[in-house]
Every structure is written in C-alpha cells, then in structure tokens.
C-alpha cells in the first residue's frame, strides 16, 4: 500500500508477521476509506489462510494491528452514522469484523490512548489485545443516543454479559488495568507494541502456521455462528428500529454540531 493510504501494511520477523497500522492520526477515524483499506489488507494478505502462498511469501504466524499516533481510534465516523449513509457503513464495517473473526490466523491488537466505539469493536475482533495502562477503552455510543451493534455481540463473548452491559449502557471508558481485569486485554504494558512482539516471538513464531490456523478456528468454532447471527439481527435493529427514532438522529446531529442533545424520548 502507498504511504498515503489510511492503512499501512508490511511484513517483518522474516515475513512471518503481518503488520497492519491505522495511519490517519491522531483520531484514526474508521470512515469508509479506512474500513475498505483494512478489509482489502486482510483479504490480500491472507487469501489462502496461513499456509505458504503461491507468490512465495512465508507462511503467516500472526497479524499485528496497531495505530499511528497517540490514539488507537476515536471510533467510526459519526457523519457516516447519519441515515443517508449508515446502512452502507454498518454493512461494510460488520463485513470487515466478520472477516477478522473467520480468519485462520491469530490477530494481535495493540491499544494506546483512546480506543472508543468502532475502534474498540475493531480491537475486540482480534484474538488478543495488548493495552497501555493509560489506554481508554469504551463504547460511548449511548451518549449519542445510539448503541454499538458489533460490541453488543462481541463484548459479552469476551467479558461476560454483566461487564458488557456496564460498558454498553453507561458509555464509560475503562483504563488498561480494568480492561485486563475484565479479560478484555490479555496484557498491560507501558510499551504494548513491544509486549505484543515479545509474545509473538515466544509463542507464535516457533509454531506451525497450519496448526495455528486450525487452533484459531477451533477456539472460535462455538461462538462464530452465534455472533454472525446476532450481528445480522442487531444491524437490522439499528437500521429499522433505532434510526427511525427522533432521539437517535438528534444525538448524532447534536454531536456533529457540538451542542448538547435535547432528548424527547421518542
């Protein structure tokens, strides 16, 4: 990919590790261009799973996803949540997340700074999250009068229904230590990128790529069909239910206009 693309991709560790980096700092907003670039990067990099490829590239042991700048991502574009574009945006974003969930390669996410909304949904689709102690992870959608469709499906799987409900209904953010306590992050480090690379070197680099692929599939075999069903259901609920309400549109427009929303509860 060119340097101007919203996502940078390269290989390191003798080609065994694919690096994907969100590259629109400081916010790294997940707009249509960013979503399309990420989807293309995953599709092109792993067209045949983890095994050695016909183009001579080494077999992948993992993908490491991180972000340029001080923040992982402020989340999805609020403007693209408006009625004219939200159906296309949600469809594309959910297709990306499902591609990640089905990929037969371990995905490690490195989170620094703010990891909010769609940013946390993106990180939650990874297998392991390495977080900085002062990272801020949250689903603030409810503050805007909407809800987080993918997080409503992914967070209960990762941290249980009660902890997920806390984040989804309050809109509050948690730091790296609380994310680790809840099981959302597997490790907390002042240098989460170095921690993720060290984990890769110790636990993934020496392994069989094809065996890792089967292990990844086995680990998600039970949850994947249900998550796919639920994402389709909550996407419909969002588009055909929530977005027909006055308050959802008021909340989004108020955020864009930088004013306080006025709720009418309809």
C-alpha positions as CSV (number, residue, x, y, z in Angstrom):
1,X,0.0,0.0,0.0
2,X,1.1,3.6,-0.6
3,X,2.2,5.8,2.2
4,X,-0.9,7.9,1.6
5,X,-3.3,5.0,2.2
6,X,-5.3,5.1,5.5
7,X,-3.7,1.7,6.4
8,X,-0.1,0.7,6.2
9,X,0.9,-2.9,5.7
10,X,4.2,-4.6,5.8
11,X,5.8,-7.9,6.9
12,X,8.6,-8.4,9.4
13,X,10.0,-11.2,11.6
14,X,11.3,-12.9,8.4
15,X,7.9,-12.5,6.8
16,X,6.1,-14.5,9.4
17,X,4.3,-11.5,11.0
18,X,2.0,-9.1,9.0
19,X,1.8,-5.6,10.4
20,X,-1.3,-3.5,9.8
21,X,-1.3,0.1,11.1
22,X,-4.1,2.6,11.0
23,X,-2.5,5.7,9.6
24,X,-4.8,8.7,10.0
25,X,-3.6,10.2,13.3
26,X,-4.5,11.5,15.7
27,X,-8.1,10.2,15.6
28,X,-7.7,7.3,13.2
29,X,-11.4,7.5,12.5
30,X,-12.9,4.4,10.9
31,X,-14.5,6.0,8.0
32,X,-15.5,4.3,4.7
33,X,-11.9,4.6,3.3
34,X,-10.3,3.2,6.4
35,X,-12.7,0.3,6.6
36,X,-12.2,-0.5,2.9
37,X,-8.4,-0.4,3.3
38,X,-8.5,-2.7,6.3
39,X,-10.7,-5.2,4.5
40,X,-8.5,-5.2,1.5
41,X,-5.4,-5.6,3.6
42,X,-6.8,-8.7,5.3
43,X,-8.1,-10.1,2.1
44,X,-4.9,-9.6,0.1
45,X,-2.5,-10.7,2.8
46,X,-4.2,-13.9,3.7
47,X,-6.0,-15.2,0.5
48,X,-5.3,-18.8,1.2
49,X,-5.1,-18.9,5.0
50,X,-1.8,-19.2,6.9
51,X,-0.1,-21.8,4.7
52,X,2.8,-20.9,2.3
53,X,1.4,-19.0,-0.6
54,X,1.8,-19.4,-4.4
55,X,3.6,-16.0,-4.5
56,X,6.4,-17.3,-2.4
57,X,5.6,-15.3,0.8
58,X,6.4,-17.2,4.0
59,X,3.5,-18.7,6.0
60,X,2.0,-16.2,8.4
61,X,2.0,-16.9,12.1
62,X,0.1,-13.8,13.1
63,X,-1.2,-10.3,12.2
64,X,-0.4,-7.4,14.5
65,X,-2.9,-4.5,14.3
66,X,-1.9,-1.1,15.8
67,X,-2.2,2.6,15.0
68,X,0.0,5.6,14.2
69,X,-0.1,8.4,16.7
70,X,-1.1,8.6,20.3
71,X,-4.5,7.0,19.9
72,X,-5.7,3.7,18.5
73,X,-9.0,5.1,17.2
74,X,-11.7,7.5,18.2
75,X,-14.2,5.2,16.5
76,X,-16.4,5.2,13.4
77,X,-17.2,8.4,11.6
78,X,-20.3,9.9,13.3
79,X,-21.2,11.7,10.0
80,X,-21.4,8.3,8.3
81,X,-23.9,7.1,11.0
82,X,-26.5,9.5,9.7
83,X,-29.5,8.0,7.9
84,X,-28.2,8.6,4.3
85,X,-25.0,6.5,4.8
86,X,-25.4,4.4,8.0
87,X,-26.7,1.2,6.2
88,X,-23.7,1.1,3.9
89,X,-21.2,2.0,6.6
90,X,-22.6,-0.7,9.0
91,X,-22.7,-3.3,6.3
92,X,-19.1,-2.7,5.3
93,X,-17.8,-2.5,8.9
94,X,-19.6,-5.6,10.0
95,X,-18.3,-7.5,7.0
96,X,-14.7,-6.4,8.0
97,X,-15.2,-7.7,11.6
98,X,-16.6,-11.0,10.3
99,X,-13.6,-11.4,8.0
100,X,-11.4,-10.9,11.0
101,X,-13.4,-13.3,13.2
102,X,-13.2,-16.0,10.4
103,X,-9.6,-15.5,9.6
104,X,-7.4,-18.6,10.3
105,X,-4.5,-16.5,11.6
106,X,-4.1,-15.1,15.1
107,X,-4.7,-11.4,15.3
108,X,-3.0,-9.3,18.0
109,X,-4.2,-5.7,18.6
110,X,-2.1,-3.1,20.3
111,X,-4.1,-0.3,22.0
112,X,-2.8,3.0,23.2
113,X,-4.6,6.2,24.0
114,X,-8.3,6.3,23.1
115,X,-9.9,3.1,21.7
116,X,-13.5,4.1,21.5
117,X,-16.7,3.0,19.7
118,X,-15.9,1.3,16.4
119,X,-12.2,1.3,17.5
120,X,-13.0,-1.0,20.4
121,X,-15.2,-3.1,18.2
122,X,-12.3,-3.5,15.8
123,X,-9.9,-4.4,18.7
124,X,-12.5,-6.8,20.1
125,X,-12.5,-8.8,16.8
126,X,-8.8,-9.6,17.4
127,X,-7.8,-12.7,19.4
128,X,-5.6,-10.9,21.9
129,X,-5.4,-7.2,23.0
130,X,-2.3,-5.7,24.5
131,X,-3.1,-2.4,26.2
132,X,-1.2,0.6,27.6
133,X,-2.0,1.3,31.3
134,X,-3.5,4.7,30.5
135,X,-5.4,3.5,27.4
136,X,-9.1,4.5,27.4
137,X,-11.4,1.7,26.1
138,X,-15.1,2.3,25.8
139,X,-18.4,2.2,23.9
140,X,-19.7,5.8,24.2
141,X,-22.4,5.3,21.6
142,X,-25.2,5.5,24.1
143,X,-24.2,9.1,25.0
144,X,-25.0,10.0,21.4
145,X,-28.4,8.3,21.6
146,X,-27.4,5.2,19.7
147,X,-26.0,1.8,20.6
148,X,-22.9,-0.2,19.4
149,X,-24.2,-3.1,17.2
150,X,-21.0,-5.2,16.9
151,X,-19.9,-4.6,20.5
152,X,-23.4,-5.8,21.7
153,X,-22.4,-9.1,20.2
154,X,-18.6,-9.3,20.8
155,X,-18.2,-7.9,24.3
156,X,-20.5,-10.4,26.0
157,X,-18.4,-13.2,24.4
158,X,-15.1,-11.6,25.7
159,X,-16.0,-10.3,29.2
160,X,-19.4,-11.7,30.0
161,X,-22.9,-10.3,29.9
162,X,-22.7,-8.2,33.1
163,X,-19.5,-6.4,32.4
164,X,-20.5,-5.9,28.8
165,X,-23.8,-4.4,29.9
166,X,-21.9,-2.0,32.2
167,X,-19.9,-0.6,29.2
168,X,-22.7,-0.7,26.7
169,X,-25.3,1.0,28.9
170,X,-23.1,3.5,30.7
171,X,-20.9,4.6,27.8
172,X,-18.0,4.9,30.3
173,X,-14.4,4.2,29.4
174,X,-12.0,1.9,31.3
175,X,-8.2,2.0,31.5
176,X,-5.8,-0.7,30.6
177,X,-5.8,-2.2,34.1
178,X,-9.5,-2.6,34.2
179,X,-9.6,-4.0,30.7
180,X,-7.1,-6.6,31.9
181,X,-9.1,-7.4,35.0
182,X,-12.2,-7.9,32.9
183,X,-10.4,-10.1,30.4
184,X,-10.7,-7.7,27.5
185,X,-6.9,-7.2,27.4
186,X,-4.6,-10.1,27.8
187,X,-1.7,-7.9,29.0
188,X,-1.0,-4.4,30.1
189,X,2.4,-2.8,29.4
190,X,3.9,0.7,29.1
191,X,5.0,-0.4,25.7
192,X,2.2,-2.7,24.4
193,X,3.7,-3.0,21.0
194,X,6.9,-4.4,22.4
195,X,4.8,-6.7,24.6
196,X,2.8,-8.0,21.7
197,X,6.0,-8.6,19.6
198,X,7.6,-10.4,22.5
199,X,4.5,-12.6,22.9
200,X,4.6,-13.3,19.2
201,X,8.3,-14.3,19.3
202,X,7.8,-16.6,22.3
203,X,4.5,-18.2,21.4
204,X,3.7,-17.9,17.7
205,X,6.9,-17.6,15.7
206,X,8.1,-21.1,16.5
207,X,4.8,-22.8,15.8
208,X,3.4,-24.5,12.7
209,X,1.3,-21.9,10.7
210,X,-1.2,-24.6,9.6
211,X,-1.6,-25.8,13.2
212,X,-2.2,-22.3,14.4
213,X,-4.8,-21.9,11.8
214,X,-6.7,-24.9,13.0
215,X,-6.3,-23.8,16.6
216,X,-7.8,-20.4,15.8
217,X,-10.7,-22.0,14.0
218,X,-11.3,-24.4,16.9
219,X,-11.2,-21.6,19.5
220,X,-14.0,-19.7,17.7
221,X,-16.0,-22.6,16.4
222,X,-18.6,-22.3,19.1
223,X,-19.1,-18.6,19.1
224,X,-18.8,-17.7,15.4
225,X,-22.2,-18.9,14.1
226,X,-24.0,-17.2,17.0
227,X,-22.0,-13.9,16.6
228,X,-22.8,-13.9,12.9
229,X,-26.5,-14.4,13.6
230,X,-26.5,-11.7,16.3
231,X,-24.6,-9.1,14.2
232,X,-27.2,-9.5,11.4
233,X,-30.0,-9.2,13.9
234,X,-28.7,-6.1,15.7
235,X,-27.8,-4.4,12.4
236,X,-31.4,-4.8,11.4
237,X,-32.5,-3.5,14.9
238,X,-30.2,-0.5,14.5
239,X,-31.3,0.4,10.9
240,X,-35.0,-0.4,11.1
241,X,-35.6,0.4,14.7
242,X,-33.2,2.8,16.3
243,X,-32.6,5.0,13.3
244,X,-36.3,5.6,12.9
245,X,-36.4,7.4,16.2
246,X,-36.2,11.1,16.8
247,X,-33.6,10.9,19.6
248,X,-31.1,8.8,17.7
249,X,-31.0,11.4,14.9
250,X,-30.9,14.2,17.5
251,X,-28.0,12.7,19.3
252,X,-25.9,12.3,16.2
253,X,-26.7,15.7,14.9
254,X,-26.0,17.3,18.2
255,X,-22.6,15.7,18.4
256,X,-21.7,17.0,14.9
257,X,-23.0,20.5,15.8
258,X,-21.0,20.3,19.1
259,X,-24.1,21.0,21.2
260,X,-25.9,19.2,24.0
261,X,-28.7,16.9,22.7
262,X,-32.3,17.5,23.7
263,X,-34.0,14.2,24.3
264,X,-37.7,13.8,23.8
265,X,-37.6,10.0,24.5
266,X,-39.2,9.1,21.2
